[in-house]
Amino acid sequence: MHTLHNARINLLATAVNNLALAFTIAGFVAPLTSGQISSGGRVLVAVAWIGVGIVLHGCGQFVLGGLRQ
């Protein structure tokens, strides 16, 4: 029973972490590809995307805390 629970928790944590990685990469790539990295507004948006990625990564780590022994 614990094995199935742990597998589901790992799958959920992986999904949340992948979403966090996507947000973080979007925060880096979007300003670079738009060519507007010098714009203050664009940098703020990039920081927001990266911040969401960091928060989601923390949520994934929190989910992993639900593993059973």
N, C-alpha and C positions, 0 to 999 in steps of 0.2 A: 504494500500500500504506500509506504513512504517513497519507494522508487518512482512510482507514477507521479506522485505529488512533486517530488524533486525535479523530475523531467519537465513537468509543466512550468514550474517556477523558473527553471533554466531557460526554457523556450521564451517565456514572457520577458525575462531579463535581457535576453539576447535581442529580442524585437525592440525593446525600449532603447537599448544601447545602439542598435543600428539606426534608429530614428535620431538619436542624439548625434551620431556621426554624420548623418545626412544634413542636419541643421548646421553643424559646425563647418562642414565643407561648403555648404551654400553661403555661409557667412564670409568665407574666404574667397570663393570663386566668383560670386556674383559681382562684387565691386571690381575685381580685376578684369573680368570680361566686358563689363560695361564701359570701362575706360574712365570712370568717374571716381577713382580712388581719392583724388584730392578734394572732392566735395565733402564738406563737414557732415551734411545730412546722410550721405551714403556711408560714411564711416560709422555713424551712429547706428544706422540700420544693420550694418555688418556686425557691430558689437552686440546688438540685440539678438541677432540670429545665433551668434556664438554663445551668448549667455544662455539662451534657451537650450542649446546643445549641452552645455555644462550642467544645467539643472536636470535635464532628462537623463544624463549619465548618472547623476546622483540618485535619481529615482530608480534606475536600473540596479544600482548597488544596494539600495534599500530593499528592493524586491528580492534580491539574493539572500537577504537576511531571513527570509521565510523558509529557508531550506530546513528539512527535518533530518535528524540523525537516525 
